[in-house]
Amino acid sequence: MGEFGQNDCSDWYVRNIYDWMQKGVNGVPHSRLAWTYNTWDCRSGPALITDYYGGCTGSFGCTVRSLYQQHPVSLSYEPLSSIN
């Protein structure tokens, strides 16, 4: 998947795409990176935070934080030697 974000601080896009990213392919979730960790307002571009102490922007930043907390990303992997 890559990066995703919203310029209006709402969460309609995140809510629609996150389930698809979590389901992934054959039960393996797609990788994802919410964008950006800048403190500007959402009219300047996607923004997740209002400050560097963890304040979230509108429903976009707060929804992303909530979804990440509900679905932690696994860092497990298969060694290359086990892939045919």
GIDA-V570024 format. One record per residue. N is the residue number from 1. RES is the residue in one small letter. SS is DSSP state (A for helix, B for strand, O for the rest). Layout:
{{N;RES;SS} {N;RES;SS}}
This chain:
{{1;m;O} {2;g;B} {3;e;B} {4;f;B} {5;g;O} {6;q;O} {7;n;O} {8;d;O} {9;c;O} {10;s;O} {11;d;O} {12;w;A} {13;y;A} {14;v;A} {15;r;A} {16;n;A} {17;i;A} {18;y;A} {19;d;A} {20;w;A} {21;m;A} {22;q;A} {23;k;A} {24;g;O} {25;v;B} {26;n;O} {27;g;O} {28;v;B} {29;p;O} {30;h;O} {31;s;O} {32;r;B} {33;l;B} {34;a;B} {35;w;O} {36;t;O} {37;y;O} {38;n;O} {39;t;O} {40;w;O} {41;d;O} {42;c;A} {43;r;A} {44;s;A} {45;g;O} {46;p;O} {47;a;O} {48;l;O} {49;i;B} {50;t;O} {51;d;O} {52;y;O} {53;y;O} {54;g;O} {55;g;O} {56;c;B} {57;t;O} {58;g;A} {59;s;A} {60;f;A} {61;g;A} {62;c;A} {63;t;A} {64;v;A} {65;r;A} {66;s;A} {67;l;A} {68;y;A} {69;q;A} {70;q;A} {71;h;O} {72;p;O} {73;v;O} {74;s;O} {75;l;O} {76;s;O} {77;y;O} {78;e;O} {79;p;O} {80;l;A} {81;s;A} {82;s;A} {83;i;O} {84;n;O}}
